[in-house]
Amino acid sequence: MKMPRPLLFLCLLLLVTPAFASSSDLAEGQTSLVIQIGIVLFAAKLGGMLAQKFRMPAVLGELLSGIVIGPYAFGAITLPGFPHGLFFPTIAEIPVSPELYGIATIASIILLFVSGLETDLALFLKYSVAGGIVGLGGVLIAFVAGDLVGVTMFGGGFMDPRNLFLGILSTATSVGITARILSDRKKMDSPEGVTILAAAVFDDVLGIVFLAVVMGIAAASGGSDGAIKWSRIGIIAAKAFGIWLGVTALGLVFAKRVASMLKRFKHASAYSIMSLGIALLMSGFFEREGLAMIIGAYVTGLSLSKTDISHIIIEKVHVLYDFFVPVFFAVMGMLVDLRQLASPAVIIAGLVFTVVSVFSKVIGCGVPALFAGFNLRGALRIGAGMVPRGEVALIIAGIGATSGILDGKMFGVAIMMTLLTTIIAPFGLSATLRIPGSGTRKADARGESQSVDFDFPSEDVAVLVTDTMTHELQAEGYYVRTMDIEEGIAQVRRDDKAFSMRLDGARLTVQATQDALSIVQTSVFEAVAALNQSFSKLKSDFDPSSIQKASTSQGAPLGIAESRVVCPSCIVLDLKADTKEGVIRELLETMSGNGRIDDLEMAFADVLERERSMSTGMQNGIALPHAKTDAVQTIAAAIGLKRGGVEFQSLDGKPATIIVLLATPRKNPGAHIQFLAGIGAALRDEARREQILAATSAEEVVRLIGV
C-alpha cells in the first residue's frame, strides 16, 4: 500500500531533523525545543486531518498523534543528537521537557480564554429553563457517578482529590461533535437541539466552578487521601468559590471599562493581544491562589464576552488558537504511558468509567428533560447529545496528572474515557435522531424547524454576506456562538429566538423555526443590501485610474514563472472580432483549441461576469480580461493584437489594441494577481507596446513580454 504523502513527509522529517540537533550555535535546550515544536506541529496537524477525514473531531487525531510520537512510543527511539529520544523528560513529574509543557500551558490558557469569550452569559443567567435543568442535572449526576467510580476502582473516600478529579472529568461536554450531527440532520433548531446547546453552557460554567473548589481542596490536602476535617473542607471550598465568584463579578462589572481602555490601543490586533495578556495575568493570579490557571483564563474571557469587542478578539486570537491548541492536545497525548494504558486493570477501569460516564449523562440530562416538556424520545436525544467529552476534559486530566493528583493509571483511564465517549457519541445521537416522531409532549409553539439555502455567486461573496449579517446581528444584541469552526457552524440567539447557520462554499444554509424565519430573511436581505450599497458607492466614487497613476513600476518584463503562463500557440496576431465580447470569445476559442480550457462556455460566462462588475480596459490601449473559473485546471493566458483597436470601456477612453486574457482555477488561483500585476507593468512601457504591435510572430511577442 502506498504511503500517504503527508505521512511520508513526517517520516522524512523525523529522520532529517536530528542533523540539526548538533548545532553548536544554539543552546542545547533551545535547539531541542524548536525541533520538538516543529515535529509536534506537523504530527498534530496530520493527525487532525486524518481524524476529520473519518468525520471525527480533529482533537482526537491530535491527541493520538501525541501518543504515537511521545516518550512512551516513537519519541523514545535513540537518534543522532538525541541519545534519549526526541522527547525526553528532564524532571520527574512529567514525561516531557518543562519548556514544551510550558508551551502547552499557554495553549490551554488560550483555549479557555476563547471558550469564555464564546460563552453566552445571558443564557446561563436567565434564558432556557429546560437547558438549565438539563445542564444542572447532567453535571450533578455525572460528578457523583465519576467520583464513585474512583472510590470503587481506586479506593479512597468520596472527598479524595483523585476521585473528585474523576468526577469533574465526567461533567465536561464537548458540543462541537453534537452541533455537527444536529446540523447534518437539520435538527440544530429543534427543541432538543436548542436545549442541548443551552445545557452545554451550564456545563461549561458549573464545571469551572467545581474545578475551582476541587483545586482548593487538593492544594490543602497535598494530594493525599483526602482525610481532612469537613470544617476545613468547607472553608477551602468557600475560599475557592469566593475567589472565583468575586473575580467574575468584578470582571463583569468593570468589563466595559476594561474594553474601553483596550480600545485606546486603536488597532484591533493590538487590543486583542492585550486582552490575552490580561488573561495570562489572571491565570497566574488564580494559580498563585491555589486554583487552576485555566479558571483565570475562562473568567477573563467570560467577563469580556458581553463587550462590543468580544467577536473581534475571537477573530484576531484565532491564529494563535490554531497554532497553540493542537500542540496542547499532542502534549496531552505524550503524557499517556502506553504501558499503563495496555494494563488490564486500566483497560477494565477505563471501560467501566466510560460506561458510567455515558449513562450518567444520558440519565442525568435525560430524566430532567422529562420534566421539562420532553417525551422519552426527546429525553434520549438530549442525553445522547450531552455524552461527548472533549477539550475541557483533557485540560482537567492534564492538570490532575502534572499536579501529581492523578497517577499514570488514573490519567490513562481519563484519556480512554475521553476518547471513547467522543467516538461513541456520534453513533448514539444519530441513532436517536433516526427514531421517527416529535421529541416533545406538545407541539413546539415556535413551529417546525425549516432549512433555507441561500446560494451566492461565489464563496467570497458568501463569506462577505455572512460576516456582514453576523456583525449586524451582534450590534442588535444577538449572541453568535461558533459551534464548529472547521465545519462553519454557528448558532444565533436572542431571548426566545434562535437559528443556526452553516457556511459551505458559496452556500449559506440556515435552520430556523417559523417564528425566526422572518429574522433570517430580513438579516440576509439587509446584509446583501448593505454590501450592494457599499460596492455601488465604491464604483461611483472611487477612480480606478488613480491606482494606475500611483504606480511606480518602470515597465519591467514578466518573470520566468509568469511568462510561462503564455504559450506561442495561444497568441493571435490579428484578431478578427470587432467587439469586446467577440474578442474575448475568440481568445477563449484559441485557448480551448490548444487544450488549455475544459469548458469554453463556462469560461466565457465567468469572464463576462467579471467584466460586468468593472471593465478590465486599462490605459494606453491595454485590456486585461480575466476570471477565476472552474473551466481550467491550471492558470492559462492568451494574447491578442487588434491594431485598429476595439472598444473596451477603458479608463482613458481609448480603444484596446493589446488584449491579454487570463483564466485561473477558482480553487487554486496560484499566481493570478502576480501575473496581472506583471503583465500590466510590462505593457506600461510605450516602446515595448510598439514593438509588440509590430511583431510578426507569436514567438517574438513571447520574447518581448518575458525575461
WOKAHU-V840976 format. One line per field, one symbol per residue. ss: DSSP state (H for helix, E for strand, L for the rest). psi: psi as a letter, one per 30 degrees, with the letter a starting at -180 (. if undefined). A space follows every 50 residues. Layout:
ss = ???
psi = ???
//
This chain:
ss = LLLLHHHHHHHHHHHHLHHHHLLLLLLHHHHHHHHHHHHHHHHHHHHHHH HHHLLLLHHHHHHHHHHHHLLLLHHHLLELLELLLLLLLLLLLLLLLHHH HHHHHHHHHHHHHHHHHLLLHHHHHHLLHHHHHHHHHHHHHHHHHHHHHH HHHHLLLLLLHHHHHHHHHHHLLLHHHHHHHHHHLLLLLLHHHHHHHHHH HHHHHHHHHHHHHHHHHHHHHLLLLLLLLHHHHHHHHHHHHHHHHHHHHH HHHHHHHHHHHHHLLLLHHHHHHHHHHHHHHHHHHHHHLLLLHHHHHHHH HHHHLLLLLHHHHHHHHHHHHHHHHHHHHHHHHHLLLHHHHLLHHHHHHH HHHHHHHHHHHHHHHHHHHHLLLELHHHHHHHHHHLLLLLHHHHHHHHHH HHLLLLLHHHHHHHHHHHHHHHHHHHHHHHHHHLLLLLLELLLLLLLLLE EEEEELLLHHHHHHHHHHHHHHHHHLLLEEEEEELLLLEEEEEELLEEEE EEEELLEEEEEELHHHHHHHHHHHHHHHHHHHHHHHHHHHHLLLHHHHHH LLLLLLLLLHHHHLLEEEEEEELLLLLLLHHHHHHHHHHHHHHLLLLLLH HHHHHHHHHHHHHLLLELLLLEELLEEEELLLLLLEEEEEEEEEEELLLL LLLLLEEEEEEEEEELLLLLLHHHHHHHHHHHLLLHHHHHHHHLLLLHHH HHHHHLL
psi = kkkkeeeeeeeeeeeeeffffgkfflkeeeeeeeeeeeeeeeeeeeeeee eeeghlkfeeeeeeeeeeglfgbfffkklkfifglejkkflfekglkeee eeeeeeeeeeefeeeeegkjeeeeefkieeeeeeeeeeeeeeeeeeeeee eeefallegkeeeeeeeeeffkkjgeeeeeeeeeghgegleeeeeeeeee eeeeeeeeeeeeeeeeeeeefggaggilkeeeeeeeeeeeeeeeeeeeee eeegeeeeeeeefffekeeefeeeeeeeeeeeeeeeefgglkefeeeeee eeeffglfgefeeeeefeeeeeeeeeeeeeeeeffjjfeeffkeeeeeee eeeeeeeefeeeeeeeeeffggglaeeeeeeeeefgeklbeeeeeeeeee effgekaeeeeeeeeeeeeeeeeeeeeeeeeeffklllflelkkfflkkl kkkjkleleeeeeeeeeeeeeeeefggkkjkjejeefhklkklkbgkkll kkjjbgkjkkkkleffeeeeeeeeeeeeeeeeeeeeeeeefkjfffeeef kgkghkllleeefffklefgkjfjkelgleeeeeeeeeeeeefggfkeje eeeeeeeeeeefekkgjblhgkkikllklgflelkklkkkkifflkkghl egfklkfjkjkkkkkefifbheeeeeeeeeeeffjeeeeeeeffkfleee eeeefa.
//
